[in-house]
Amino acid sequence: MSVIPRLRFAPSPTGLLHIGGARTALFNWLYARRHGGVFVLRIEDTDTRRSSEDLVAGILSGLRWLGIDWDEGPGVNGPHGPYFQSARLENYRVAVDQLVASGHAYFCFCQPEELKERREAAQAKHAGWMYDRACLHRSDKALAQLKSAGIPHAIRFKVPKGRTRFDDVVRGSIEVDNATIDDFVILRSDGRPTYHLSVVVDDVDMAITHVVRGDDHTSNTPKHVLLYEALNAPPPKFAHVPLIFGADRKRLSKRHGATSVAEFQHMGYLPDALVNFLALLGWSPGEDREMLTRDAMVQAFTLEGVSGGNAVFDQKKLDWFNSRHIELLQADEIIDKIQPLLEESRLWREEYASVGDSRTWLASIINLLKSRATVLPDFIEYGRPFLVDEVTYEPEAVKKRLLVVGLADHVAALREAYAALEEDRFDSSSLERVLRSIADSRSIKAGVLIHATRVAMTGTTVSPSLFEMVELMGRAKTTSRLKALEQFLAEQPPLDSLS
């Protein structure tokens, strides 16, 4: 009978949910869902100085927003709890006692100052330094005296002679000489476990079968394998996935821009787009596929498909994914997503919330803008001219498009022609025909009126399809804005006075 896969994501609540952590969580989640396994969320909060409930809440919120749910963990519980390391301290003490009793670990009374002196002395001689096992050779009597004197002590793991080997699903077989591994601390003098101890004890207690984590943990894995063996527990399958780098091939950090899930959410990226993008950072579904639904990702995901090379975070590629996913949304879905942004910008009206002409009109605007939007706030920027009573002309637009001799008269002629159109004929094809006819009759290029009308309607030199936009604006708003442009032009000094 096959073993049900159990995977975990174990973030430390010392900061916001990082893109790299989110990608690791996603890979674990995809594998668990693909194989009918269990995805466990565990919070590694033993660093009490840097951890906080707010940061835990932020991590949970980020995962939920991405659509990464968990089968066991905070808010869900399960048979292997508690799922916060701060509530599992007794488990670590029991494991330490077991390791000391079996001879796999020992008390270390060396104080930080002593260790620093010995390390610096070795460095002064240009010699590498590893812990010299000074405390391993103390007699039972000496240890008892130190304990009774209340001298602070840590617990170190006794690294055996020989070599340690493990198979990595991504990187293949890895083997190291144990002589290169220090007798590492597993319990600090303040009673807190180190990462090496807590992660192994938790994975054993929670019956984790697969450990999928960042490549930066590869060097830790030999220590963990030794701990599994010392605890008489079978090690899980390991898969160390590539790190995420910026365009400069350096590890992704704040200097590259946004790095947390919360930041991308605030910037208006869609969770489906971000998940799609993250999944392809270091993994390929084959056949050059890029646009993937969650179900498609689950069906295609394999650890063997994960690349060994580092993944590069390409902002332009993420923007492309987001724009494509926006295009896949229905207008009503987009309205629901941008409602908070419209409210914040004081552009929301209650009639947009219910089925009716106003919502239908807003949906038409959304459909017109979809092909131009990269992130959700783009709908606010590009949609603002539709939703406000007046627009302000950008200086660059004035300079580039409105410095035309006689333009006020040309605009007036266009306004009068548009005002004469019947309401049921105020459509994009009629609007374009009328504008070109006015341009011909006045012996000017159609572009002069097209550019001027765009500025009149939006205040800028860029917009969606002009005539579709004017149709949606409607006759009353269009003629009003053309009239406003006439008045603006009339108030400007004559062009010949500017020469």
FENSUL-V140846 format. One record per residue. PHI is phi in radians with two decimals (999 if undefined). Layout:
PHI / PHI
This chain:
999 / -1.28 / -1.44 / -1.22 / -1.09 / -2.22 / -2.14 / -2.51 / -2.13 / -2.24 / -1.36 / -1.72 / -1.40 / -1.92 / -3.05 / -1.23 / -1.15 / -1.37 / -0.99 / -1.11 / -1.13 / -1.10 / -1.13 / -1.11 / -1.04 / -1.09 / -1.07 / -1.08 / -1.10 / -1.08 / -1.14 / -1.09 / -1.21 / -1.11 / -1.86 / 1.10 / -1.66 / -2.07 / -1.88 / -1.88 / -1.89 / -2.22 / -1.77 / -1.62 / -1.93 / -1.31 / -1.44 / -1.15 / -1.26 / -1.89 / -1.46 / -2.70 / -1.13 / -1.11 / -1.22 / -1.05 / -1.05 / -1.14 / -1.13 / -1.09 / -1.10 / -1.09 / -1.14 / -1.10 / -1.07 / -1.28 / 1.46 / -1.67 / -1.70 / -2.20 / -1.55 / -2.41 / 2.50 / -0.94 / 1.43 / -2.05 / 1.11 / 2.52 / -1.36 / -2.04 / -1.29 / -1.25 / -1.87 / -1.99 / -1.07 / -1.10 / -1.72 / -2.07 / -1.03 / -1.12 / -1.05 / -1.26 / -1.13 / -1.09 / -1.13 / -1.10 / -1.03 / -1.11 / -1.19 / -1.17 / -1.09 / -1.53 / 1.46 / -1.59 / -2.59 / -2.62 / -1.31 / -2.23 / -1.71 / -1.13 / -1.51 / -0.92 / -1.15 / -1.10 / -1.07 / -1.09 / -1.09 / -1.15 / -1.17 / -1.17 / -1.13 / -1.16 / -1.14 / -1.11 / -1.63 / 1.00 / -1.97 / -1.19 / -2.18 / -2.28 / -0.96 / -1.52 / 1.05 / -0.99 / -1.42 / -1.13 / -1.70 / -1.23 / -1.28 / -1.02 / -1.15 / -1.12 / -1.11 / -1.10 / -1.16 / -1.14 / -1.13 / -1.15 / -1.41 / 1.28 / -1.24 / -1.01 / -2.54 / -1.88 / -2.10 / -1.91 / -1.47 / -1.56 / -1.30 / -1.31 / -1.25 / 1.97 / -2.26 / -2.08 / -2.24 / -2.61 / -1.72 / -1.89 / -1.06 / -1.56 / -1.83 / 1.45 / -1.34 / -2.21 / -2.39 / -2.29 / -1.44 / -1.07 / -1.14 / -1.60 / -1.84 / -1.17 / -1.23 / -1.41 / -1.27 / -1.98 / -2.40 / -1.32 / -1.16 / -1.55 / 1.55 / -1.51 / -1.32 / -1.46 / -0.97 / -1.02 / -1.25 / -1.11 / -1.16 / -1.26 / -1.05 / -1.12 / -1.15 / -1.18 / -1.07 / -1.67 / 0.96 / -1.23 / -1.75 / -2.35 / -1.93 / -1.92 / -2.62 / -1.15 / -1.10 / -1.18 / -1.62 / -1.01 / -1.20 / -1.41 / -1.09 / -0.99 / -1.09 / -1.20 / -1.06 / -1.09 / -1.16 / -1.00 / -1.10 / -1.17 / -1.60 / 1.00 / -2.13 / -1.21 / -1.23 / -1.35 / -1.39 / -1.86 / -2.49 / -1.76 / -1.59 / -1.11 / -1.31 / -1.76 / -2.00 / -1.41 / -1.07 / -1.49 / 1.16 / -1.90 / -0.96 / -1.00 / -2.60 / -1.00 / -1.17 / -1.57 / 1.96 / -1.10 / -2.32 / -1.86 / -1.05 / -1.06 / -1.13 / -1.19 / -1.08 / -1.13 / -1.34 / 1.69 / -1.45 / -1.51 / -1.05 / -1.11 / -1.21 / -1.15 / -1.11 / -1.02 / -1.14 / -1.12 / -1.04 / -1.59 / -1.50 / 1.81 / -2.36 / -2.25 / -1.42 / 1.53 / 1.05 / 0.99 / -1.33 / -2.21 / -1.31 / -2.28 / -1.39 / -1.08 / -1.07 / -1.14 / -1.10 / -1.05 / -1.16 / -1.66 / -1.22 / -2.46 / -1.20 / -1.14 / -1.46 / -1.41 / -1.40 / -1.48 / -1.49 / -1.19 / -1.63 / -1.88 / -1.38 / -1.86 / -1.03 / -1.12 / -1.20 / -1.08 / -1.06 / -1.10 / -1.03 / -1.15 / -1.12 / -1.17 / -1.21 / -1.09 / -1.10 / -1.37 / -1.40 / -1.34 / -1.01 / -1.07 / -1.13 / -1.17 / -1.01 / -1.09 / -1.29 / -1.68 / -0.93 / -1.05 / -1.23 / -1.15 / -1.12 / -1.09 / -1.55 / 1.04 / -1.96 / -1.49 / -2.18 / -1.06 / -1.18 / -1.26 / -1.35 / -1.97 / -1.08 / 2.87 / -1.07 / -1.13 / -1.19 / -1.08 / -1.10 / -1.11 / -1.10 / -1.14 / -1.10 / -1.02 / -1.12 / -1.19 / -1.57 / -0.93 / -1.22 / -1.73 / -1.48 / -1.75 / -2.28 / -1.02 / -1.06 / -1.07 / -1.14 / -1.29 / -1.10 / -1.33 / -1.55 / -0.94 / -1.00 / -1.26 / -1.82 / -1.92 / -1.40 / -2.33 / -2.09 / -1.89 / -1.39 / -1.22 / -0.93 / -1.15 / -1.17 / -1.08 / -1.10 / -1.49 / -2.13 / -1.93 / -1.54 / -2.22 / -1.06 / 1.33 / -1.08 / -1.03 / -1.18 / -1.12 / -1.13 / -1.08 / -1.09 / -1.14 / -1.04 / -1.12 / -1.18 / -1.18 / -1.15 / -1.40 / -1.20 / -1.14 / -0.99 / -1.33 / -1.94 / -1.50 / -2.10 / -1.04 / -1.19 / -1.15 / -1.07 / -1.18 / -1.08 / -1.10 / -1.07 / -1.18 / -1.14 / -1.10 / -1.08 / -1.10 / -1.16 / -1.86 / 1.01 / -2.19 / -1.24 / -1.05 / -1.05 / -1.05 / -1.29 / -1.08 / -1.16 / -1.15 / -1.15 / -1.09 / -1.12 / -1.06 / -1.44 / -2.12 / 1.45 / -2.23 / -1.69 / -2.22 / -2.95 / -1.16 / -0.82 / -1.02 / -1.30 / -1.16 / -1.13 / -1.10 / -1.02 / -1.22 / -1.12 / 1.58 / -1.12 / -1.10 / -1.20 / -1.14 / -1.17 / -1.14 / -1.30 / -1.17 / -1.12 / -1.10 / -1.19 / -0.98 / -1.14 / -1.08 / -1.15 / -1.15 / -1.50 / -1.45 / -1.11 / -0.96 / -1.10 / -1.19 / -1.37 / -1.55 / -1.44
